[in-house]
Amino acid sequence: MDFPQQLLSHHAYYLIGADSVRTELFSILAHKHKIEARGNPDFFDRSYETFVIDDAREVKASHGMRPVVDNGKKVFILQMNGITVEAQNALLKLLEEPAEYAHFFILIPSAHLLLPTVKSRMRSIGDTSSSRSERSSIDPELLSVANRFVTVSKAKRLEEVKKLVDDISKEKKTKQDAIDVLNAIETVIYEQRGIRKGQSALHIIEMARSYLHDRAPSVKMLLEYVALNI
């Protein structure tokens, strides 16, 4: 992972990766910045399956307390597999006006999880969403499905949505499979239409994907909306 030389020069980063990235981050904070995790009351380290509004409130409450050490730093490590829209909006207020002592590191499996407004308040580490390596991380078969989805009629798209939703209801697939499909469709649209011509479709996909990370989304409604409007 290509970490910046002055990691604490900015107040917030989002990092793409898993436990190995977290371990590397801890090492850099300890060796380069003399910030240890163990026994440090100013080191807020949490892992979440889905980061929700109550978690954001806990972070906000901790952020409001000054560091125990005078002129010290307060570090927030938030590792998550998903995050709700409500929680992101709550975090946004902190990221817009952080305390001078606070530094946030959000670890996520994909930059697609974050709203554009949230990403704009942070710097990225390991975000390859606009590069060719992002495409290589998507299963070729899934890209083939996405390419077909983009080119067929709306009626055919709705049939594909029904199959996927039925598989999810039968627990043959999960909500993550729906998100993976949207990621692949986004890649295909970006490559075929570019940002300018594909702007409307890309915005629709971003919106649907964001709501899919809520606790109880209507997968069928969101995917049908994408199918009819991209």
N, C-alpha and C positions, 0 to 999 in steps of 0.2 A: 504494500500500500504506500502510495506516494504522499506522505504527510508533509505539510509546510514546515519550513525551518522554525518559524516563530508561531507555534501553535496557538498561543494565547494572544496573538495580535488582533484576533477577531472574537466577538462574544458568542458566536454560535456557528456550529458546523453540522451538516448531516453526512453520515458515513454509510456507504454501501458495503455490506459484508456481514459476516457472522461472528462466531466466538473468536476466531483467530484475529480479526480486526480489533475486537475489544481488548484482547490480550496485548496487541501491539500498542494500542492507545494507552493502556495502563503503563506500559513500559516507558513510553516516551514522556508521559507526565511525570513519572517517578525520576527518570534519569536526566532528562533535559530541563525539567521545570521544578524539580524537587517537591513534587506534590504526590504524596503517598496515599493510597486508598485505605489501607488497613489502619484502624484506630484513628481515623481522621473524621471529626464531626462535621467538617465542611466539605466532605466528599459524599455526594448523593448518588448512589449507584442502584439502579433498579432494572429488572427485566420484566417484560409484559408480553402476554400473548396478543392482547389487544389493548392499546392505551385508550382509556375512556375519560370522560369528563371528571370523574372523581380523582383519577390519577393526576390530571392537570391541576386540580385544586390543591392536591398534596404538594406538588412541585411549586405552585405559587406561594403556598404558606411557607415552605422552606426557603424560597427565594427572598421572602420578606424579612427573614432574620439575618442580621449581619454576621459575618464570619467570626468564629470564636477568637481567632488570632487577629490582632490589630493589623490593619493593612493587608490582610490575607486574601486569598482567592477562594471562591466557592465554586466547586465543579459539579455539574450535573451530567451523569451518564445515563441516558435513557435508551435501553435496547428494546425493540418491539418488532413483532411480526405484522402488526396491523395497528391502525389508529383511526378513530372515528372523526367525522367532520366537526362535531361539537368540541371535541378535545383539541383539535387543531386550531379552531377559532379561539379557544381559551389560551392556548400556548402563544398564539399570534400576538396577544397583548404584551406578554412577557418579552417576546423577541423584538418587539418594536421599541420598548423602553426598558431594557435590562439594567439592573444595578451595575455600577462600575466594577464590582467585585465578582460578578457572575459570569460563568462560561458554560455554555450548553453544548453537549455532544449527543446527537440523536442517531442511533444505529438502526438501520432499516434494511430489509432485503432488496428493496427496489425504490428508486426515486419516484416511481409512479404512485406510491402511497401518499405522497404529500401534495397538498394543494399548492398551486402556483404562488399564491400570496405568502404562504409559509416558506416555501423554498427561496423566495426572493429576499427574505430576511436573513438567510444563512448562506454560508459558503459550503461548497461540496468537496468531499474527499472520496474519490473512487466512483463518482457518478459518470458512467459511460453511456448514458441514455441517448446522447446525440452522436455517438460514434458507431463504427462498424462492429465493434465488439459486443454491443448490445444486441445486435441481430444474431450474432453467433451464439448468444446465450439462450436463444429461443429455439425450441425443438423444430427441426425442419418440417416434420409432419404437421405441426401446429401452424406453421407459416403457410403451408399448403392449404389447410382448412381456412385460414384467414383470407388468403388470396381468392379462394372460391367464394367466400362469404361476401367480399367486396364487389365481385363482378356479377353475381347472379341477381335475379329479380328480387323485389321486396318480399314477394310471396314465398320464394325459396328460402330467403333469410329467416322468415318467421318459422318455417318448418325446422330449420337448424336450431333455432332458439328453443322450440318445443322439445326437440330431442335432448338437448343439453339440460333443460329444466327438469324433464322427466327423469333423467339419470341422476340429477342432484336429489330429487325427491325420493328416489329409490336407494340413495346413498352409494350409488356406483361412482359418482363424482361429487366434488365439493364446490363450495363457493369460490375457492381458490382457482379451480379449473375455469370458472367463468371469468375471473380476473386475468388469468393467463391468456384466454382467448382474446380479451379486449386488448391486452398488451401486443399480441401478434397482429391484430387488426390495425392497431395504431401504427405499427412498424410498416405494414403494407401500404397504408394510406400515405404515410410520410414519404415513402420511396416512390410511389406512383404519382402523387399529386403535388408533393412539396408542401412547405408551410403555408404559402400564400393561397393556393387553390384548395388545400385541404384544411384550412383554418377552422371552418365551421364544424366539419366532421371530427377533427382532433379535439375541439372543445367539448363536443357531445360525449366523446369517449372518456375524456378526463373527468367530466361531471359524473358519468355513470360509474366509473371505477371508484371515485371518491365515495359515493353513496353505498357501493357494495361493501365498503369497509365498516359501515355502521353495524350495530349489533343485530338488527332484524330487518335487513333490506328486502324489498320485493325484487328478487333476482329476475323473475319473469318480466315484470313491468320495465325494469331498467334495460334489459337486453332487447326487448321488443322496441323500445324507444330508439335504441341505437340502430336496430335493423331497419327501421322506417325512416331514419333521418340522416344517415351518413351519406 
